[in-house]
Amino acid sequence: MSGVWGVGCYDDGARRVAWPVSTDEMDRDLGAGARRIGALGIGAGDRVLICSMLSEAAQHWPLIVGVMLSGAQLSCADSTAAEATRVAMFLRRLPYDAVLGVGPALLDGLEALGHDPAAVFASVRVVGAHPGASDRLRALGVPVHDVALCGPALAIAPTPGAPAAVDTDEWTLDAHDGRIVVSSLRPRAHPFVRTPTAIRGAVVDGGVVPESPSRG
């Protein structure tokens, strides 16, 4: 195992957990990120906005690099209510082919500013949203790819309505007491064995069908 690339962070449903990431596993994840971007139909000349948090860099960096390797144009924003102004500005001024990582806080921010999320995302070909946001967008008629941070593994549905899939060379998902658990399949600086995640839902065909948290 090579040296440490960095430290990742994930939510296990009860607390935030830090874990070391080696350069070997990040190199593998970068290749997977490029393949997953291609599977979404994103390529050269497209414009992509990824919404995430710095604490989620270990999960999102492979996707960000995958966008750049595809030849698409990349924009980034935090997935917070405070970033809603910038996200709305991006989508108003420029045509985007994909927006990945929309979360409930970002939707709350858009609505607080008086924006209709259906109108904001109307011209975006690929909209990827987390639990708590995906159901709200679907109710507004927006076709949504489910996105879920299954602990250290990022799950993305290849098409709207399909289960959100992880890189099956690296991860396997299962459900225990209604909560998704994740296991690593290849050597990692920190191994995962049926590790609990914050995501509730079911596993279908190896992917996760997330359960939307209640609003309150």
Number of C-alpha atoms within 10 A of each C-alpha: 10 11 11 14 16 13 14 18 18 21 18 19 15 9 10 12 13 13 15 17 20 19 17 16 18 19 13 13 24 19 15 20 24 21 17 22 23 16 13 16 13 22 21 13 11 17 20 24 23 21 22 20 14 14 14 18 16 23 24 23 17 23 24 21 17 25 28 17 19 17 14 18 17 17 16 16 18 19 23 18 19 14 17 23 14 14 23 17 12 16 19 13 8 9 14 22 22 22 22 23 28 28 23 23 17 23 23 18 20 22 14 12 13 9 16 14 18 16 13 16 21 14 15 18 18 23 26 26 25 23 23 19 23 26 20 18 20 14 10 13 11 22 21 25 25 30 29 26 22 28 27 25 24 21 23 28 24 20 17 17 12 17 23 26 26 25 17 13 12 17 19 20 24 20 19 13 9 13 20 26 24 21 19 20 14 11 13 18 17 11 14 19 12 16 17 22 22 19 26 24 19 21 21 15 12 16 21 28 25 24 15 16 13 7 6 3
